[in-house]
Amino acid sequence: GQGLGKALVEQLIRALLRRDIGNITLFADSK
């Protein structure tokens, strides 16, 4: 399940995006 894990991470990030877009944007930029 590498693909499944990645899908789960993407869903988690999208959920967090709706919750706190500022912090996630910062997190994505530092990646």
DRENGULO-310001 format. One record per atom (N, C-alpha, C, CB): residue in one letter; x, y, z. Coordinates in pm, whole numbers, plus 50000, padded with zeros to 5 digits. Glycine has a CB too. Example, Ala and Ser with C-alpha at 12.3 -4.5 7.8 and 13.67 -1.06 7.14 Angstrom:
a513194943150780/a512304955050780/a513204967050780/a511314955350905/s512854977550708/s513674989450714/s512905000350787/s514084994050572/
END
This chain:
g500644988150000/g500005000050000/g500705013050000/g499264999750097/q501675015149915/q502275028549909/q501245038449853/q503565028549821/g500535034249747/g499535043049686/g498425046349785/g498945036549561/l497975036349861/l496915038649959/l497375048450065/l496465025450024/g498605046650113/g499125055750215/g499165070050165/g500525051450260/k499595071650040/k499685085149983/k498295091349972/k500375084849844/a497305083349933/a495935088249921/a495415092850057/a495015077349861/l495735085050161/l495275088650295/l495915101650340/l495595077450395/v497205103250310/v497905115550348/v497285127450275/v499425114550316/e496955125650147/e496355136650071/e495015140650130/e496185132649923/q494215130650169/q492905133750228/q493075141050360/q492075120850248/l494085136850438/l494335143350566/l494735157850545/l495435135850645/i495615160150448/i496065173850419/i494895182450374/i497175173750312/r494025176650290/r492875184550243/r491945188250359/r492085176850136/a491765178850452/a490915181650569/a491535192750652/a490725168750654/l492865192050670/l493555202350748/l493515215750675/l495015198250776/l493585215250542/l493525227550462/l492245235250494/l493595224350310/r491135227950500/r489855234650529/r489855240150671/r488675224750510/r490555233250761/r490555237250902/r491475249150927/r490975225450990/d492675248450872/d493655259050900/d494535260950777/d494525255551026/i494015268450681/i494705269850552/i496045276850566/i493815277650454/g496175286050658/g497425293450675/g498575284250714/g497265304250778/n498375275950815/n499445267150862/n499825256850757/n499025260050991/i498855251350688/i499145241050588/i499885247150469/i497845234250541/t499525259250431/t500225265850321/t501685267550357/t499585279550288/l501935271650479/l503315273450527/l504035260050524/l503325279550670/f503345249650569/f503935236150574/f504265231250433/f502975226250644/a503365233650339/a503595229150201/a504765236650140/a502325230950116/d504885249450172/d505975257550117/d507335252950168/d505765272250152/s507415248750293/s508705244750349/s509105230850303/s508655245250502/k508165223350241/k508495209850196/k509455210950081/k507225201750156/
END
